[in-house]
Amino acid sequence: MEKAQKTHSPKASEITRKWFHIDAQGKVLGRVATRIADLIRGKNKPYFAPHVDCGDFVVVTNLDGIVLTGKKETQKQYASHSGYQGGESFITPEELRRKGQVDRILLMAVKGMLPRNKLRDEALSKLKIFTGAEHNHEAQKPVTIEL
């Protein structure tokens, strides 16, 4: 009789975290966001488990050059609510760019692609966003990923 294989759950000591760099200049927002969501969640690793945070760090630069396809720049709306009656407000990506908050566009796209549980904030803390070409994580020697 053959012995059944046991399911392996990765321990915190077994997880190795890498640093990746993504240049968003001229890239489509959704494609960049899906790749980032997979990396910070750890879905690219052979020992991925949905209940364990085994993701990598991701540094995103040149966010000013990110592209939204179609009419999303003017028609897409991000909703928020203050908690008070009538406190719902909407903002478009165009208005966020005008205010200089381009990083919020990518952050909300990635946040929407992560599961809504306790690991979401932990995964988002591994995302480092920079609007320009320079970043302060050269010491970690991030590996550049081409999309």
DSSP file (Angstrom, degrees, kcal/mol; ACC not computed):
  #  RESIDUE AA STRUCTURE BP1 BP2  ACC     N-H-->O    O-->H-N    N-H-->O    O-->H-N    TCO  KAPPA ALPHA  PHI   PSI    X-CA   Y-CA   Z-CA
    1    1 A M              0   0    0      0, 0.0     2,-0.2     0, 0.0     0, 0.0   0.000 360.0 360.0 360.0 131.4    0.0    0.0    0.0
    2    2 A E        -     0   0    0      1,-0.1     2,-0.4     0, 0.0     0, 0.0  -0.475 360.0-119.9 -79.7 146.7    1.4    3.4   -1.0
    3    3 A K        -     0   0    0     -2,-0.2     2,-0.1     1,-0.0    -1,-0.1  -0.712  28.8-122.2 -86.0 132.3    1.8    6.1    1.5
    4    4 A A        -     0   0    0     -2,-0.4     2,-0.2     1,-0.1    -1,-0.0  -0.465  26.1-113.9 -74.3 143.0   -0.1    9.3    0.8
    5    5 A Q        -     0   0    0     -2,-0.1     2,-0.3     1,-0.1    -1,-0.1  -0.527  28.8-129.2 -76.4 143.6    1.8   12.6    0.4
    6    6 A K        -     0   0    0     -2,-0.2     2,-0.3     1,-0.1    -1,-0.1  -0.675  21.1-109.4 -93.8 148.6    1.2   15.2    3.0
    7    7 A T        -     0   0    0     -2,-0.3     2,-0.5     1,-0.0    -1,-0.1  -0.588  32.1-140.8 -74.6 132.4    0.3   18.8    2.2
    8    8 A H        -     0   0    0     -2,-0.3    -1,-0.0     2,-0.0     0, 0.0  -0.840  12.2-164.2 -99.9 128.7    3.1   21.1    3.1
    9    9 A S        -     0   0    0     -2,-0.5    39,-0.1    40,-0.0    40,-0.1  -0.955  26.9-119.8-109.1 123.0    2.4   24.5    4.6
   10   10 A P        -     0   0    0      0, 0.0     2,-0.2     0, 0.0    39,-0.0  -0.335  22.9-142.2 -66.6 139.9    5.3   27.0    4.4
   11   11 A K    >>  -     0   0    0      1,-0.1     3,-1.0    41,-0.0     4,-0.7  -0.594  24.5-110.8 -94.2 161.0    6.7   28.3    7.7
   12   12 A A  G >4 S+     0   0    0      1,-0.3     3,-0.6    -2,-0.2    -1,-0.1   0.829 118.3  55.4 -61.7 -32.2    7.8   31.9    8.2
   13   13 A S  G 34 S+     0   0    0      1,-0.2    -1,-0.3     3,-0.0     0, 0.0   0.727 104.6  53.6 -74.1 -20.8   11.4   30.7    8.5
   14   14 A E  G <4 S+     0   0    0     -3,-1.0     2,-0.4     2,-0.0    -1,-0.2   0.602  86.8  99.9 -87.2 -12.9   11.3   28.9    5.1
   15   15 A I    <<  -     0   0    0     -4,-0.7     2,-0.5    -3,-0.6    40,-0.1  -0.611  54.2-164.0 -83.9 128.2   10.1   31.9    3.2
   16   16 A T        -     0   0    0     -2,-0.4     2,-0.5    38,-0.1    -2,-0.0  -0.948   8.6-151.7-110.3 129.2   12.7   33.8    1.2
   17   17 A R        -     0   0    0     -2,-0.5     2,-0.2    39,-0.1    39,-0.1  -0.856  10.6-168.1-105.3 132.7   11.7   37.3    0.0
   18   18 A K        -     0   0    0     -2,-0.5    39,-2.5    39,-0.0     2,-0.4  -0.677  18.9-124.0-109.7 167.2   13.2   38.9   -3.1
   19   19 A W  E     -a   57   0A   0    122,-0.2   124,-2.6    -2,-0.2     2,-0.3  -0.954  25.9-171.3-113.6 132.0   13.1   42.5   -4.4
   20   20 A F  E     -ab  58 143A   0     37,-2.2    39,-3.0    -2,-0.4     2,-0.4  -0.916  10.2-150.6-122.2 150.2   11.7   43.2   -7.8
   21   21 A H  E     -ab  59 144A   0    122,-2.7   124,-2.9    -2,-0.3     2,-0.4  -0.978   9.8-171.4-121.7 131.5   11.7   46.5   -9.8
   22   22 A I  E     -ab  60 145A   0     37,-2.9    39,-2.2    -2,-0.4     2,-0.7  -0.988  13.9-150.2-124.5 126.6    9.0   47.4  -12.4
   23   23 A D  E     -a   61   0A   0    122,-0.5   124,-0.2    -2,-0.4    39,-0.2  -0.863   9.8-169.8 -94.5 115.0    9.3   50.4  -14.7
   24   24 A A    >   +     0   0    0     37,-2.6     3,-1.9    -2,-0.7     2,-0.3   0.381  36.9 134.3 -89.3   4.1    5.7   51.6  -15.4
   25   25 A Q  T 3  S-     0   0    0      1,-0.3    41,-0.2    36,-0.2     3,-0.1  -0.378  86.8  -8.5 -60.4 117.0    6.6   54.1  -18.1
   26   26 A G  T 3  S+     0   0    0     39,-2.2    -1,-0.3    -2,-0.3     2,-0.2   0.534 104.1 131.3  75.8   7.1    4.2   53.5  -21.0
   27   27 A K    <   -     0   0    0     -3,-1.9    40,-3.0    38,-0.1     2,-0.3  -0.606  64.0-105.3 -93.5 154.3    2.7   50.3  -19.5
   28   28 A V  B  >  -d   67   0B   0     -2,-0.2     4,-2.1    38,-0.2     5,-0.2  -0.612  25.2-131.7 -79.5 134.3   -1.1   49.7  -19.1
   29   29 A L  H  > S+     0   0    0     38,-2.6     4,-2.7    -2,-0.3     5,-0.2   0.891 101.9  49.4 -54.4 -49.6   -2.3   50.0  -15.5
   30   30 A G  H  > S+     0   0    0      1,-0.2     4,-2.1     2,-0.2    -1,-0.2   0.869 111.2  48.7 -63.3 -38.8   -4.3   46.8  -15.3
   31   31 A R  H  > S+     0   0    0     -3,-0.2     4,-1.5     2,-0.2    -1,-0.2   0.885 114.1  45.9 -69.8 -38.6   -1.4   44.6  -16.7
   32   32 A V  H  X S+     0   0    0     -4,-2.1     4,-2.4     2,-0.2    -2,-0.2   0.919 112.3  51.8 -67.1 -43.5    1.1   46.2  -14.3
   33   33 A A  H  X S+     0   0    0     -4,-2.7     4,-2.6    -5,-0.2    -2,-0.2   0.873 108.1  50.2 -64.6 -38.9   -1.4   45.8  -11.3
   34   34 A T  H  X S+     0   0    0     -4,-2.1     4,-2.0     2,-0.2    -1,-0.2   0.910 111.7  48.2 -66.9 -40.4   -2.0   42.1  -11.9
   35   35 A R  H  X S+     0   0    0     -4,-1.5     4,-1.9     2,-0.2    -2,-0.2   0.913 113.5  47.5 -64.5 -42.2    1.7   41.3  -12.1
   36   36 A I  H  X S+     0   0    0     -4,-2.4     4,-2.9     2,-0.2     5,-0.3   0.917 109.5  53.4 -64.4 -43.9    2.3   43.3   -8.9
   37   37 A A  H  X S+     0   0    0     -4,-2.6     4,-1.1     1,-0.2     6,-0.2   0.894 110.0  47.9 -60.1 -40.8   -0.6   41.6   -7.1
   38   38 A D  H  X>S+     0   0    0     -4,-2.0     5,-2.0     2,-0.2     4,-1.4   0.902 113.9  47.2 -65.6 -40.9    0.8   38.2   -7.9
   39   39 A L  H  <5S+     0   0    0     -4,-1.9    17,-2.5     1,-0.2    -2,-0.2   0.926 112.9  45.5 -69.4 -45.6    4.3   39.1   -6.8
   40   40 A I  H  <5S+     0   0    0     -4,-2.9    15,-0.4    15,-0.3    -1,-0.2   0.708 115.8  48.7 -74.8 -16.3    3.4   40.7   -3.5
   41   41 A R  H  <5S-     0   0    0     -4,-1.1    13,-0.8    -5,-0.3    -1,-0.2   0.725 110.9-122.5 -89.5 -24.3    1.1   37.8   -2.7
   42   42 A G  T ><5 +     0   0    0     -4,-1.4     3,-1.6    -5,-0.1    -3,-0.2   0.649  64.3 139.9  94.8  16.9    3.7   35.2   -3.6
   43   43 A K  T 3 < +     0   0    0     -5,-2.0    -4,-0.1     1,-0.3     5,-0.1   0.623  65.3  66.5 -70.8 -10.8    1.8   33.3   -6.3
   44   44 A N  T 3  S+     0   0    0     -6,-0.6    -1,-0.3    -5,-0.1    -5,-0.1   0.473  85.9  90.4 -85.5  -1.7    5.0   33.0   -8.4
   45   45 A K  S X  S-     0   0    0     -3,-1.6     3,-1.3     1,-0.1     9,-0.0  -0.701  77.4-132.6 -99.1 146.9    6.5   30.7   -5.8
   46   46 A P  T 3  S+     0   0    0      0, 0.0    -1,-0.1     0, 0.0    -3,-0.0   0.747 106.7  52.1 -68.5 -22.0    6.3   26.9   -5.8
   47   47 A Y  T 3  S+     0   0    0      7,-0.1    -4,-0.1    -5,-0.1    -3,-0.1   0.024  78.7 151.6-103.1  28.2    5.4   26.8   -2.1
   48   48 A F    <   +     0   0    0     -3,-1.3    -6,-0.1    -5,-0.1    -5,-0.1  -0.323  18.6 179.6 -60.9 135.5    2.5   29.4   -2.3
   49   49 A A    >   -     0   0    0      3,-0.4     3,-1.6     1,-0.1     5,-0.2  -0.992  28.0-139.4-136.1 131.9   -0.2   29.0    0.3
   50   50 A P  T 3  S+     0   0    0      0, 0.0    -1,-0.1     0, 0.0    -2,-0.0   0.707 101.8  51.9 -66.9 -18.6   -3.2   31.4    0.3
   51   51 A H  T 3  S+     0   0    0      2,-0.0     2,-0.4    -3,-0.0    -3,-0.0   0.400 102.2  68.7 -97.9   3.3   -3.2   31.6    4.2
   52   52 A V  S <  S-     0   0    0     -3,-1.6     2,-1.1   -11,-0.1    -3,-0.4  -0.968  81.0-126.1-124.4 137.3    0.5   32.5    4.5
   53   53 A D        +     0   0    0     -2,-0.4   -11,-0.1     1,-0.2   -12,-0.1  -0.709  48.5 147.7 -81.5 102.1    2.2   35.7    3.5
   54   54 A C        +     0   0    0     -2,-1.1    -1,-0.2   -13,-0.8   -38,-0.1   0.013  28.9 130.4-123.3  26.1    5.0   34.5    1.3
   55   55 A G        -     0   0    0    -15,-0.4   -15,-0.3   -14,-0.2     2,-0.2  -0.205  49.9-122.0 -82.1 171.3    5.2   37.4   -1.2
   56   56 A D        -     0   0    0    -17,-2.5     2,-0.3   -39,-0.1   -37,-0.2  -0.570  28.1 -98.1-105.8 168.8    8.1   39.5   -2.4
   57   57 A F  E     -a   19   0A   0    -39,-2.5   -37,-2.2    -2,-0.2     2,-0.4  -0.692  35.3-161.1 -87.6 142.3    8.8   43.2   -2.3
   58   58 A V  E     -ac  20 127A   0     68,-2.4    70,-3.1    -2,-0.3     2,-0.5  -0.991   7.4-162.9-129.9 127.3    8.0   45.3   -5.5
   59   59 A V  E     -ac  21 128A   0    -39,-3.0   -37,-2.9    -2,-0.4     2,-0.5  -0.945  10.2-165.4-107.8 123.4    9.4   48.7   -6.3
   60   60 A V  E     +ac  22 129A   0     68,-3.0    70,-2.6    -2,-0.5     2,-0.2  -0.941  10.4 179.1-113.1 127.1    7.5   50.6   -9.0
   61   61 A T  E     +a   23   0A   0    -39,-2.2   -37,-2.6    -2,-0.5    72,-0.2  -0.754  55.0  34.6-121.1 170.4    9.0   53.6  -10.7
   62   62 A N    >   +     0   0    0     70,-3.0     3,-1.2    -2,-0.2    69,-0.2   0.883  61.3 159.5  55.6  44.3    8.0   56.1  -13.4
   63   63 A L  G >   +     0   0    0     67,-1.1     3,-1.6    69,-0.3    68,-0.2   0.716  60.4  74.6 -70.3 -19.7    4.4   56.0  -12.4
   64   64 A D  G 3  S+     0   0    0     67,-1.5    -1,-0.3     1,-0.3    68,-0.1   0.801  94.4  53.4 -61.0 -27.3    3.8   59.3  -14.1
   65   65 A G  G <  S+     0   0    0     -3,-1.2   -39,-2.2    66,-0.2    -1,-0.3   0.259  77.6 127.3 -94.2  12.5    3.9   57.5  -17.5
   66   66 A I    <   -     0   0    0     -3,-1.6     2,-0.4   -41,-0.2   -38,-0.2  -0.440  50.2-139.8 -72.8 146.6    1.3   54.8  -16.7
   67   67 A V  B     -d   28   0B   0    -40,-3.0   -38,-2.6   -43,-0.2     2,-0.5  -0.870  12.0-158.3-115.1 137.2   -1.4   54.4  -19.3
   68   68 A L        -     0   0    0     -2,-0.4     5,-0.2   -40,-0.2     2,-0.1  -0.963  26.9-130.4-108.5 130.2   -5.2   53.8  -18.9
   69   69 A T    >   -     0   0    0     -2,-0.5     3,-1.5     3,-0.1     4,-0.1  -0.362  63.8  -6.4 -80.6 157.9   -6.8   52.4  -22.0
   70   70 A G  T 3  S-     0   0    0      1,-0.2     3,-0.3     2,-0.1    -2,-0.1  -0.310 122.9 -33.0  64.8-139.8  -10.0   53.7  -23.6
   71   71 A K  T >> S+     0   0    0      1,-0.2     4,-2.6     2,-0.1     3,-1.0   0.117 100.4 114.3-101.9  19.8  -11.8   56.5  -21.8
   72   72 A K  H <>  +     0   0    0     -3,-1.5     4,-1.4     1,-0.2    22,-0.2   0.812  64.6  68.4 -62.7 -29.6  -10.9   55.3  -18.3
   73   73 A E  H 34 S+     0   0    0     -3,-0.3    21,-1.7    -5,-0.2    -1,-0.2   0.866 118.9  19.0 -57.4 -37.2   -8.9   58.4  -17.6
   74   74 A T  H <4 S+     0   0    0     -3,-1.0    -2,-0.2    19,-0.1    -1,-0.2   0.700 131.1  42.2-107.0 -24.5  -12.0   60.6  -17.6
   75   75 A Q  H  < S+     0   0    0     -4,-2.6    -3,-0.2    17,-0.0    -2,-0.1   0.761  87.2  92.3-100.1 -26.5  -14.9   58.1  -17.0
   76   76 A K     <  -     0   0    0     -4,-1.4     2,-0.4    -5,-0.3     0, 0.0  -0.454  59.6-161.8 -69.2 140.2  -13.6   55.7  -14.3
   77   77 A Q        -     0   0    0     15,-0.2     2,-0.5    -2,-0.1    15,-0.2  -0.985  14.3-150.7-129.4 135.4  -14.5   56.8  -10.8
   78   78 A Y  E     -E   91   0C   0     13,-3.0    13,-1.7    -2,-0.4     2,-0.3  -0.903  22.3-149.9-100.3 128.1  -13.1   55.8   -7.5
   79   79 A A  E     +E   90   0C   0     -2,-0.5     2,-0.3    11,-0.2    11,-0.2  -0.734  19.3 172.1-102.0 146.6  -15.7   56.0   -4.7
   80   80 A S  E     -E   89   0C   0      9,-2.2     9,-2.9    -2,-0.3     2,-0.4  -0.974  16.2-150.1-144.4 158.6  -15.1   56.7   -1.0
   81   81 A H  E     -E   88   0C   0     -2,-0.3     7,-0.2     7,-0.2    -2,-0.0  -0.997  10.8-153.2-135.7 134.5  -17.4   57.3    1.9
   82   82 A S        -     0   0    0      5,-1.7     3,-0.1    -2,-0.4     6,-0.1   0.659  47.5-112.7 -79.2 -16.3  -16.8   59.4    5.0
   83   83 A G  S    S+     0   0    0      1,-0.5     2,-0.2     4,-0.0     5,-0.1   0.215  84.7 107.0 100.8 -14.7  -19.2   57.4    7.1
   84   84 A Y  S >  S-     0   0    0      3,-0.1     3,-2.1     1,-0.1    -1,-0.5  -0.583  86.3 -82.3 -94.5 160.9  -21.6   60.3    7.5
   85   85 A Q  T 3  S+     0   0    0      1,-0.3    -1,-0.1    -2,-0.2     0, 0.0  -0.413 118.8   8.4 -62.9 129.4  -25.0   60.5    5.7
   86   86 A G  T 3  S+     0   0    0     -2,-0.2    -1,-0.3     1,-0.1    -2,-0.0   0.678  92.3 130.2  73.6  18.0  -24.5   61.8    2.2
   87   87 A G    <   +     0   0    0     -3,-2.1    -5,-1.7     2,-0.0     2,-0.4   0.143  26.7 124.3 -93.6  20.6  -20.7   61.5    2.6
   88   88 A E  E     -E   81   0C   0     -7,-0.2     2,-0.3    -6,-0.1    -7,-0.2  -0.649  36.2-179.4 -82.5 134.3  -20.1   59.6   -0.6
   89   89 A S  E     -E   80   0C   0     -9,-2.9    -9,-2.2    -2,-0.4     2,-0.3  -0.967  12.9-154.6-134.5 152.6  -17.5   61.2   -2.9
   90   90 A F  E     -E   79   0C   0     -2,-0.3     2,-0.3   -11,-0.2   -11,-0.2  -0.934   8.8-176.5-125.9 146.7  -16.1   60.2   -6.3
   91   91 A I  E     -E   78   0C   0    -13,-1.7   -13,-3.0    -2,-0.3    -2,-0.0  -0.997  15.6-140.3-143.5 141.7  -12.8   61.1   -8.0
   92   92 A T     >  -     0   0    0     -2,-0.3     4,-1.9   -15,-0.2     3,-0.3  -0.601  27.7-113.6 -97.2 159.4  -11.5   60.2  -11.5
   93   93 A P  H  > S+     0   0    0      0, 0.0     4,-2.3     0, 0.0     5,-0.2   0.839 117.6  59.7 -58.8 -32.3   -7.9   59.2  -12.4
   94   94 A E  H  > S+     0   0    0    -21,-1.7     4,-2.0     1,-0.2     5,-0.1   0.915 106.3  46.0 -61.9 -43.3   -7.6   62.5  -14.3
   95   95 A E  H  > S+     0   0    0     -3,-0.3     4,-1.9   -22,-0.2    -1,-0.2   0.863 110.4  53.8 -68.2 -35.8   -8.3   64.5  -11.1
   96   96 A L  H  X>S+     0   0    0     -4,-1.9     5,-3.0     2,-0.2     4,-0.6   0.899 108.7  49.2 -65.4 -39.8   -5.9   62.3   -9.2
   97   97 A R  H ><5S+     0   0    0     -4,-2.3     3,-1.0     3,-0.2    -2,-0.2   0.916 109.6  52.1 -62.9 -42.1   -3.1   63.1  -11.7
   98   98 A R  H 3<5S+     0   0    0     -4,-2.0    -2,-0.2     1,-0.3    -1,-0.2   0.865 110.1  48.4 -62.3 -36.3   -3.9   66.8  -11.5
   99   99 A K  H 3<5S-     0   0    0     -4,-1.9    -1,-0.3    -5,-0.1    -2,-0.2   0.557 117.4-114.2 -80.2  -7.8   -3.6   66.6   -7.7
  100  100 A G  T <<5S+     0   0    0     -3,-1.0     3,-0.2    -4,-0.6    -3,-0.2   0.756  81.0 123.5  81.4  24.7   -0.3   64.8   -8.0
  101  101 A Q    >>< +     0   0    0     -5,-3.0     3,-1.1     1,-0.2     4,-0.6  -0.336  16.0 137.9-113.5  49.1   -1.6   61.6   -6.5
  102  102 A V  H >>  +     0   0    0      1,-0.3     4,-1.2    -5,-0.2     3,-0.9   0.807  65.7  67.3 -64.3 -29.4   -0.8   59.1   -9.3
  103  103 A D  H 3> S+     0   0    0      1,-0.2     4,-2.4    -3,-0.2    -1,-0.3   0.811  92.1  60.9 -62.8 -29.0    0.4   56.6   -6.7
  104  104 A R  H <> S+     0   0    0     -3,-1.1     4,-2.5     2,-0.2    -1,-0.2   0.822  97.3  59.2 -67.0 -30.2   -3.2   56.2   -5.5
  105  105 A I  H <X S+     0   0    0     -3,-0.9     4,-1.6    -4,-0.6    -1,-0.2   0.951 112.2  38.1 -62.9 -49.3   -4.3   55.0   -8.9
  106  106 A L  H  X S+     0   0    0     -4,-1.2     4,-2.6     2,-0.2     5,-0.3   0.900 114.8  55.0 -68.5 -40.6   -1.9   52.1   -8.8
  107  107 A L  H  X S+     0   0    0     -4,-2.4     4,-2.5     1,-0.2    -2,-0.2   0.910 110.1  45.4 -60.5 -43.3   -2.5   51.4   -5.1
  108  108 A M  H  X S+     0   0    0     -4,-2.5     4,-1.7     2,-0.2    -1,-0.2   0.856 112.2  52.2 -70.2 -33.7   -6.3   51.2   -5.6
  109  109 A A  H  X S+     0   0    0     -4,-1.6     4,-0.6    -5,-0.2    -2,-0.2   0.928 114.8  41.0 -66.7 -44.1   -5.9   48.9   -8.7
  110  110 A V  H >< S+     0   0    0     -4,-2.6     3,-1.1     1,-0.2     4,-0.5   0.906 112.4  55.3 -69.7 -41.5   -3.6   46.5   -6.8
  111  111 A K  H >< S+     0   0    0     -4,-2.5     3,-1.0    -5,-0.3    -1,-0.2   0.866 104.7  54.0 -60.1 -37.2   -5.7   46.6   -3.6
  112  112 A G  H 3< S+     0   0    0     -4,-1.7    -1,-0.3     1,-0.2    -2,-0.2   0.687 105.5  54.4 -70.6 -18.0   -8.8   45.6   -5.6
  113  113 A M  T << S+     0   0    0     -3,-1.1    -1,-0.2    -4,-0.6    -2,-0.2   0.464  94.3  83.7 -95.2  -2.5   -6.9   42.5   -6.9
  114  114 A L  S <  S-     0   0    0     -3,-1.0     6,-0.1    -4,-0.5   -76,-0.0  -0.717  91.2 -96.7 -98.7 151.9   -6.0   41.2   -3.5
  115  115 A P        -     0   0    0      0, 0.0     2,-1.8     0, 0.0     5,-0.2  -0.358  35.8-115.1 -65.8 146.6   -8.2   39.1   -1.3
  116  116 A R  S    S+     0   0    0     -4,-0.1     2,-0.2     3,-0.1    -4,-0.0  -0.560  77.2  99.2 -86.0  78.2  -10.2   41.0    1.3
  117  117 A N  S >  S-     0   0    0     -2,-1.8     3,-1.4     0, 0.0     4,-0.4  -0.768  91.5 -73.7-144.9-170.0   -8.7   39.5    4.4
  118  118 A K  T 3> S+     0   0    0      1,-0.3     4,-0.6    -2,-0.2     3,-0.3   0.725 122.3  62.1 -67.3 -21.8   -6.0   40.2    7.1
  119  119 A L  H 3> S+     0   0    0      1,-0.2     4,-2.4     2,-0.2    -1,-0.3   0.623  83.5  80.0 -80.0 -12.2   -3.2   39.5    4.7
  120  120 A R  H <> S+     0   0    0     -3,-1.4     4,-2.5     1,-0.2    -1,-0.2   0.937  94.6  43.7 -63.7 -47.4   -4.1   42.3    2.3
  121  121 A D  H  > S+     0   0    0     -4,-0.4     4,-1.3    -3,-0.3    -1,-0.2   0.867 113.8  52.3 -65.2 -35.7   -2.5   45.1    4.4
  122  122 A E  H  < S+     0   0    0     -4,-0.6     4,-0.4     2,-0.2    -1,-0.2   0.895 111.7  46.1 -66.1 -39.9    0.5   43.0    5.0
  123  123 A A  H >< S+     0   0    0     -4,-2.4     3,-1.5     1,-0.2    -2,-0.2   0.906 110.0  53.3 -69.1 -41.7    0.9   42.4    1.2
  124  124 A L  H >< S+     0   0    0     -4,-2.5     3,-1.5     1,-0.3    -1,-0.2   0.767  97.5  65.8 -66.5 -24.4    0.4   46.1    0.4
  125  125 A S  T 3< S+     0   0    0     -4,-1.3    -1,-0.3     1,-0.3    -2,-0.2   0.695  94.8  60.1 -70.0 -16.1    3.1   47.1    2.8
  126  126 A K  T <  S+     0   0    0     -3,-1.5   -68,-2.4    -4,-0.4     2,-0.6   0.427  85.8  93.4 -89.1   0.7    5.6   45.3    0.4
  127  127 A L  E <   -c   58   0A   0     -3,-1.5     2,-0.5   -70,-0.2   -68,-0.2  -0.856  56.6-169.9 -97.9 121.5    4.6   47.6   -2.5
  128  128 A K  E     -c   59   0A   0    -70,-3.1   -68,-3.0    -2,-0.6     2,-0.4  -0.955   6.9-165.7-114.6 117.9    6.9   50.6   -2.8
  129  129 A I  E     +c   60   0A   0     -2,-0.5     2,-0.4   -70,-0.2   -68,-0.2  -0.887  10.6 177.5-113.1 131.9    5.7   53.3   -5.3
  130  130 A F        -     0   0    0    -70,-2.6   -67,-1.1    -2,-0.4   -66,-0.1  -0.999  20.9-155.1-132.4 130.4    7.7   56.1   -6.8
  131  131 A T  S    S+     0   0    0     -2,-0.4   -67,-1.5   -69,-0.2   -66,-0.2   0.809  79.5  52.5 -75.2 -29.1    6.4   58.6   -9.4
  132  132 A G  S    S-     0   0    0      2,-0.3   -70,-3.0   -70,-0.2   -69,-0.3  -0.178  98.3 -97.2 -94.8-169.7    9.8   59.4  -10.8
  133  133 A A  S    S+     0   0    0    -72,-0.2     2,-0.3   -71,-0.1   -72,-0.0   0.710  97.4  78.7 -83.6 -22.0   12.7   57.3  -12.1
  134  134 A E        +     0   0    0      2,-0.0     2,-0.3   -73,-0.0    -2,-0.3  -0.620  54.0 176.6 -91.5 147.4   14.7   57.3   -8.8
  135  135 A H        -     0   0    0     -2,-0.3     3,-0.3   -74,-0.1   -74,-0.0  -0.962  33.4-129.0-141.8 160.8   14.0   55.1   -5.8
  136  136 A N  S    S+     0   0    0     -2,-0.3     3,-0.2     1,-0.2    -2,-0.0  -0.055  87.1  85.6-102.9  32.6   15.7   54.6   -2.5
  137  137 A H    >   +     0   0    0      1,-0.1     3,-0.9     2,-0.1     4,-0.3  -0.028  44.2 116.9-121.2  30.3   15.9   50.8   -2.5
  138  138 A E  G >   +     0   0    0     -3,-0.3     3,-1.6     1,-0.2    -1,-0.1   0.816  69.1  67.1 -64.7 -29.7   19.1   50.3   -4.5
  139  139 A A  G 3  S+     0   0    0      1,-0.3    -1,-0.2    -3,-0.2    -2,-0.1   0.786  95.5  55.6 -63.5 -26.9   20.7   48.6   -1.5
  140  140 A Q  G <  S-     0   0    0     -3,-0.9    -1,-0.3  -122,-0.0  -121,-0.2   0.548 103.3-135.8 -82.1  -7.1   18.3   45.7   -1.8
  141  141 A K    <   -     0   0    0     -3,-1.6  -122,-0.2    -4,-0.3    -3,-0.1   0.960  23.6-152.6  52.2  64.4   19.4   45.1   -5.4
  142  142 A P        -     0   0    0      0, 0.0     2,-0.5     0, 0.0  -122,-0.3  -0.395  11.1-122.9 -69.3 143.7   16.0   44.6   -7.0
  143  143 A V  E     -b   20   0A   0   -124,-2.6  -122,-2.7    -2,-0.1     2,-0.3  -0.744  27.3-124.9 -85.2 126.4   15.7   42.5  -10.1
  144  144 A T  E     -b   21   0A   0     -2,-0.5     2,-0.5  -124,-0.2  -122,-0.2  -0.565  22.3-156.5 -77.5 132.8   14.1   44.4  -13.0
  145  145 A I  E     -b   22   0A   0   -124,-2.9  -122,-0.5    -2,-0.3     2,-0.5  -0.933   4.1-148.2-111.3 129.6   11.1   42.7  -14.5
  146  146 A E              0   0    0     -2,-0.5  -124,-0.0     1,-0.1    -2,-0.0  -0.833 360.0 360.0 -95.2 132.0   10.0   43.5  -18.1
  147  147 A L              0   0    0     -2,-0.5    -1,-0.1  -124,-0.2  -125,-0.0   0.412 360.0 360.0-100.5 360.0    6.2   43.3  -18.7
